[in-house]
Amino acid sequence: MNALSDYTPRTLGETFSDWGFKPSHAARLLREFYNSGGSVDLTALKLGTALTERLRHEIVMRKSTVLSRAKSADGTVKLLLGFENGGAVESVLMTTNYAERAAGCISSQIGCAMGCDFCASTKRGLERNLEAGEMVEQFLHLREHAALSKRRLSTLVFMGMGEPLQNYDNVVAAIERIAGEGMGALGGKQITVSTVGIVPGILKLAEANLKVTLALSLHAPDDETRSKIVPLNRRYPVQEIIDAAKHYLDVTGRITNVEYCILDGINDSDDHARNLAELLRGFRTHLNIIPFNAIGTSLTGVVYRQPSAERIERFVAILREQRVATHLRKTRGDDVNAACGQLREVALENS
């Protein structure tokens, strides 16, 4: 059975028309559905008794449920969502520096096939791609929880479990519903899509004209280092993905965020910082340095660690001296395993 999150105003209108009802009811129903965070009182909407009954029998509000909720000391909320089609993912709601706003992070796959050695999401491989509606419902659950704390969900990142560009068609369909007027109405500029470097996907996303921000999970400035921790680098090397990101900027005008998870003794040396500065020279980008968040033993049996505060400070200082726009990411939600790199399937929750 389909859920309302599976429809656009056009496709729902076509369904209503096939049922013998006015297609104009579709836009009003979906607008209320998104505004309410995914729960709408059909009776109060006054669509007519016949259409209301047909909806109750043939379309569900949601095909996901909150299985568990964990709240961090810093206010970060992690939701474990289960789907009628099987499997579960984690989504995260974060506070911001603005008291009335919140930021969300959603997943695009159950598990992940990328094999990045410092990330918990990939520990059990890929189970399946999420459908567009399942991603939309993560957004709706986060919007609903933001409202409970008197906040408005103002930005969203596809940066949870999975590689978004491996699930390209469904991710784009979800963005169109989340961003679109009359539906989520978040706006493309408030959405970020993260990738470990699927070059064809980056080029395709550039042509899609969604106005979203690209986030490139780089994590090393050279092929030797990156290939050790990001297996996909053997297929798409560093310079090739940087060139793709530059193309994205040229086509869209959107500045790319470069993400760099800093690991003790792996990618945190002065030379790494200088090489990173050289790699990004002349490229309009925002570089985010992300202190590693513990995940236990990695896929390859390594226990990675976060560098000392002094080492991270030195790394950032070198980059700033080289005029790279560098931000040191503040860790959020690590006490409930909700920080970058810590999201995983429920079966691993206590491992």
C-alpha positions as CSV (number, residue, x, y, z in Angstrom):
1,M,0.0,0.0,0.0
2,N,1.3,3.4,-0.9
3,A,1.8,6.2,1.6
4,L,1.2,9.9,1.0
5,S,5.0,10.4,1.0
6,D,5.1,8.4,-2.3
7,Y,3.1,11.1,-4.2
8,T,3.6,14.5,-5.7
9,P,0.6,16.8,-6.3
10,R,0.5,15.6,-9.9
11,T,0.6,11.9,-9.3
12,L,-1.8,12.0,-6.4
13,G,-4.2,14.2,-8.5
14,E,-4.0,11.5,-11.3
15,T,-4.9,8.9,-8.7
16,F,-7.9,10.9,-7.5
17,S,-9.0,11.4,-11.1
18,D,-8.8,7.7,-11.7
19,W,-11.0,7.2,-8.6
20,G,-13.5,9.6,-10.0
21,F,-12.7,12.6,-7.7
22,K,-11.4,16.1,-8.4
23,P,-7.6,16.1,-8.8
24,S,-7.5,19.6,-7.2
25,H,-8.0,17.9,-3.8
26,A,-4.5,16.4,-4.0
27,A,-2.5,19.7,-3.6
28,R,-4.5,20.7,-0.5
29,L,-4.1,17.2,1.1
30,L,-0.3,17.1,0.5
31,R,0.2,20.7,1.7
32,E,-1.5,19.8,5.0
33,F,0.4,16.5,5.2
34,Y,3.8,18.2,4.9
35,N,2.9,21.2,7.1
36,S,1.7,18.9,9.9
37,G,4.9,16.8,9.8
38,G,3.2,13.8,8.3
39,S,0.0,13.4,10.2
40,V,-3.2,14.9,8.9
41,D,-6.8,14.7,10.1
42,L,-8.7,13.7,7.0
43,T,-12.1,14.4,8.6
44,A,-11.1,18.0,9.5
45,L,-9.8,18.5,5.9
46,K,-13.3,18.0,4.6
47,L,-12.5,16.3,1.4
48,G,-15.9,14.6,1.3
49,T,-17.0,11.4,2.8
50,A,-16.4,9.2,-0.2
51,L,-12.9,10.4,-0.9
52,T,-12.0,10.3,2.8
53,E,-13.1,6.7,3.1
54,R,-11.2,5.7,-0.1
55,L,-8.0,7.3,1.2
56,R,-8.4,5.5,4.5
57,H,-8.6,2.1,2.8
58,E,-6.0,2.6,0.0
59,I,-3.4,5.0,1.2
60,V,-1.6,5.1,4.6
61,M,-0.2,8.3,6.1
62,R,3.2,6.8,6.7
63,K,5.0,3.5,6.2
64,S,7.6,4.2,8.9
65,T,7.5,4.2,12.7
66,V,9.9,5.5,15.4
67,L,11.3,2.4,17.0
68,S,13.5,4.3,19.5
69,R,14.6,7.8,20.4
70,A,17.8,8.9,22.1
71,K,18.6,12.4,23.3
72,S,22.2,13.6,23.8
73,A,23.3,15.9,26.6
74,D,23.9,18.6,23.9
75,G,20.3,18.4,22.7
76,T,20.9,16.2,19.6
77,V,18.1,13.7,19.0
78,K,18.6,10.4,17.2
79,L,15.7,8.5,15.9
80,L,15.7,4.9,14.8
81,L,13.0,4.4,12.2
82,G,11.6,1.1,11.0
83,F,10.0,0.7,7.6
84,E,7.1,-1.5,6.5
85,N,9.2,-2.7,3.6
86,G,11.8,-4.0,6.1
87,G,14.9,-2.6,7.8
88,A,15.7,0.4,9.8
89,V,17.8,3.6,9.6
90,E,18.9,6.3,12.0
91,S,18.1,10.0,11.5
92,V,19.4,12.9,13.5
93,L,18.0,16.2,14.6
94,M,20.5,18.8,15.9
95,T,20.1,22.2,17.6
96,T,21.8,25.2,15.9
97,N,23.1,28.5,17.2
98,Y,19.7,30.0,16.5
99,A,17.2,29.1,19.2
100,E,14.3,28.8,16.8
101,R,16.1,26.5,14.2
102,A,17.2,22.9,13.9
103,A,19.2,20.9,11.4
104,G,18.5,17.4,10.2
105,C,20.5,14.5,8.9
106,I,18.8,11.6,7.0
107,S,19.9,8.3,5.5
108,S,19.6,7.2,1.9
109,Q,20.4,3.5,2.3
110,I,20.1,0.8,4.9
111,G,23.7,0.1,5.5
112,C,26.4,1.2,3.1
113,A,28.6,-0.6,0.5
114,M,31.4,2.0,0.3
115,G,33.6,0.4,3.0
116,C,35.1,3.6,4.5
117,D,37.1,2.1,7.3
118,F,36.4,4.7,9.9
119,C,32.6,4.7,9.5
120,A,30.1,2.5,11.4
121,S,27.4,2.6,8.8
122,T,29.4,0.3,6.5
123,K,30.2,-2.4,9.0
124,R,27.5,-4.8,7.8
125,G,27.5,-3.8,4.1
126,L,24.5,-2.6,2.1
127,E,21.0,-4.1,2.8
128,R,19.0,-2.0,0.3
129,N,18.3,1.4,-1.2
130,L,15.6,3.5,0.5
131,E,12.6,4.5,-1.6
132,A,12.0,8.3,-2.1
133,G,9.1,8.2,0.3
134,E,11.1,6.6,3.0
135,M,13.6,9.5,2.8
136,V,10.7,12.0,2.8
137,E,9.3,10.4,5.9
138,Q,12.6,10.8,7.8
139,F,12.4,14.5,7.0
140,L,8.8,14.6,8.3
141,H,9.7,12.8,11.5
142,L,12.5,15.2,12.1
143,R,10.3,18.2,11.3
144,E,7.7,16.9,13.8
145,H,10.3,16.4,16.5
146,A,11.8,19.9,15.9
147,A,8.3,21.4,16.4
148,L,8.0,19.6,19.7
149,S,11.0,21.6,20.9
150,K,9.7,24.9,19.4
151,R,12.2,24.8,16.6
152,R,11.8,24.9,12.8
153,L,13.7,22.3,10.7
154,S,15.6,24.8,8.5
155,T,18.4,22.7,6.9
156,L,18.8,19.0,5.9
157,V,21.7,16.9,4.9
158,F,21.7,13.5,3.1
159,M,24.7,12.5,5.2
160,G,23.5,9.6,7.3
161,M,23.7,5.9,6.5
162,G,24.5,5.1,2.9
163,E,26.0,6.8,-0.2
164,P,23.3,9.1,-1.7
165,L,24.7,9.0,-5.3
166,Q,24.4,5.2,-5.3
167,N,20.7,5.7,-4.9
168,Y,20.5,8.7,-7.3
169,D,17.0,8.5,-8.7
170,N,15.3,8.0,-5.3
171,V,17.4,10.7,-3.7
172,V,16.5,13.2,-6.4
173,A,12.8,12.3,-6.2
174,A,13.0,12.8,-2.4
175,I,14.7,16.2,-2.7
176,E,12.0,17.4,-5.2
177,R,9.3,16.6,-2.6
178,I,11.2,17.9,0.4
179,A,12.2,21.1,-1.3
180,G,9.2,21.7,-3.5
181,E,6.5,24.3,-2.9
182,G,3.2,22.7,-1.8
183,M,5.1,19.8,-0.2
184,G,8.1,20.1,2.1
185,A,8.9,23.7,0.8
186,L,12.3,23.5,2.4
187,G,14.0,24.8,-0.7
188,G,17.0,23.3,-2.5
189,K,19.5,25.7,-1.1
190,Q,18.8,24.4,2.4
191,I,19.7,20.8,1.4
192,T,23.1,19.2,1.2
193,V,23.9,16.0,-0.6
194,S,27.1,14.2,0.6
195,T,29.1,11.8,-1.5
196,V,32.4,9.9,-1.0
197,G,33.2,10.7,-4.6
198,I,30.9,8.9,-7.1
199,V,32.1,11.0,-10.1
200,P,29.3,10.2,-12.6
201,G,26.8,10.9,-9.9
202,I,28.4,14.3,-9.1
203,L,28.3,15.2,-12.8
204,K,24.7,14.1,-13.1
205,L,23.6,16.0,-10.0
206,A,25.2,19.1,-11.4
207,E,22.9,18.9,-14.5
208,A,19.8,18.3,-12.4
209,N,19.5,21.9,-11.4
210,L,18.3,21.2,-7.9
211,K,20.2,24.1,-6.3
212,V,21.5,21.8,-3.5
213,T,24.9,22.0,-1.9
214,L,27.4,19.2,-2.7
215,A,29.5,17.8,0.2
216,L,32.5,15.9,-0.7
217,S,33.8,13.3,1.8
218,L,37.5,13.6,1.0
219,H,39.4,12.7,4.2
220,A,42.9,12.7,2.6
221,P,44.7,14.9,0.0
222,D,46.6,12.1,-1.8
223,D,45.7,8.8,-3.3
224,E,48.0,6.7,-1.2
225,T,46.5,7.8,2.1
226,R,42.9,8.0,0.9
227,S,42.9,4.5,-0.7
228,K,43.8,3.0,2.7
229,I,40.6,4.4,4.4
230,V,38.3,5.0,1.4
231,P,38.3,2.0,-1.0
232,L,36.3,3.8,-3.7
233,N,39.4,6.0,-4.2
234,R,40.9,3.1,-6.2
235,R,38.2,3.7,-8.8
236,Y,37.8,7.5,-8.6
237,P,41.2,9.1,-7.4
238,V,41.5,12.3,-5.6
239,Q,42.1,14.7,-8.5
240,E,39.3,13.2,-10.5
241,I,36.7,13.8,-7.8
242,I,38.1,17.3,-7.1
243,D,37.7,18.1,-10.8
244,A,34.1,16.8,-10.7
245,A,33.4,19.0,-7.7
246,K,34.8,22.0,-9.6
247,H,32.5,21.2,-12.4
248,Y,29.6,21.1,-10.0
249,L,30.6,24.7,-8.9
250,D,30.9,25.9,-12.5
251,V,27.5,24.5,-13.5
252,T,25.5,25.4,-10.3
253,G,27.3,28.2,-8.7
254,R,27.0,26.3,-5.4
255,I,30.2,26.2,-3.3
256,T,31.2,22.7,-2.3
257,N,31.7,21.6,1.3
258,V,34.8,19.4,1.6
259,E,34.6,17.1,4.6
260,Y,37.8,15.8,6.3
261,C,37.5,13.3,9.1
262,I,40.8,13.7,10.9
263,L,42.4,10.5,12.3
264,D,45.3,10.2,14.6
265,G,48.5,9.1,12.8
266,I,46.6,8.5,9.5
267,N,45.8,11.8,7.8
268,D,46.7,14.5,10.4
269,S,50.4,15.4,9.7
270,D,51.7,18.8,8.8
271,D,52.4,17.4,5.3
272,H,48.8,16.3,4.9
273,A,47.6,19.8,5.8
274,R,50.0,21.4,3.3
275,N,49.1,19.0,0.6
276,L,45.4,19.5,1.3
277,A,45.9,23.3,1.0
278,E,47.7,22.9,-2.3
279,L,45.0,20.5,-3.6
280,L,42.2,23.1,-2.8
281,R,44.2,26.1,-4.0
282,G,42.0,28.2,-6.3
283,F,38.9,26.1,-5.6
284,R,36.0,28.0,-3.9
285,T,35.1,25.7,-1.1
286,H,34.4,25.4,2.6
287,L,36.6,22.8,4.3
288,N,35.1,21.1,7.4
289,I,37.6,19.4,9.7
290,I,35.7,16.6,11.6
291,P,37.3,15.1,14.7
292,F,36.9,11.3,14.4
293,N,34.1,9.8,16.5
294,A,34.8,6.4,18.0
295,I,33.2,3.4,16.4
296,G,35.2,0.5,18.0
297,T,37.0,-1.9,15.8
298,S,36.8,-1.1,12.1
299,L,36.1,-3.4,9.1
300,T,39.8,-4.0,8.7
301,G,40.4,-4.5,12.4
302,V,41.9,-1.1,13.2
303,V,40.8,0.9,16.2
304,Y,41.0,4.5,15.0
305,R,41.5,7.4,17.4
306,Q,40.9,11.1,17.4
307,P,44.1,13.3,17.3
308,S,44.9,15.4,20.3
309,A,43.4,18.9,20.5
310,E,46.8,20.4,19.9
311,R,47.4,18.3,16.7
312,I,44.0,19.3,15.3
313,E,44.6,22.9,16.2
314,R,48.0,22.8,14.4
315,F,46.4,21.1,11.3
316,V,43.7,23.8,11.1
317,A,46.2,26.6,11.6
318,I,48.3,25.4,8.6
319,L,45.3,25.4,6.4
320,R,44.2,28.9,7.5
321,E,47.7,30.2,7.0
322,Q,47.3,29.0,3.4
323,R,44.0,30.9,3.1
324,V,41.8,27.8,3.0
325,A,38.4,28.6,4.4
326,T,38.5,26.0,7.2
327,H,35.9,25.2,9.9
328,L,36.5,22.9,12.8
329,R,33.3,20.9,13.2
330,K,31.9,20.7,16.7
331,T,31.0,17.2,17.7
332,R,27.3,16.7,18.5
333,G,25.5,13.6,19.8
334,D,28.5,11.4,20.3
335,D,27.3,10.3,23.7
336,V,24.3,8.5,22.0
337,N,26.3,7.4,18.9
338,A,24.6,10.1,16.7
339,A,27.8,11.9,15.6
340,C,29.4,11.8,12.1
341,G,30.4,8.3,11.2
342,Q,28.5,6.6,14.1
343,L,25.2,5.9,12.6
344,R,24.5,2.2,12.2
345,E,21.8,-0.5,12.1
346,V,20.0,-1.3,15.3
347,A,21.6,-4.8,15.4
348,L,24.9,-3.0,16.1
349,E,23.5,-0.6,18.6
350,N,25.2,-2.2,21.6
351,S,28.3,-3.5,19.9
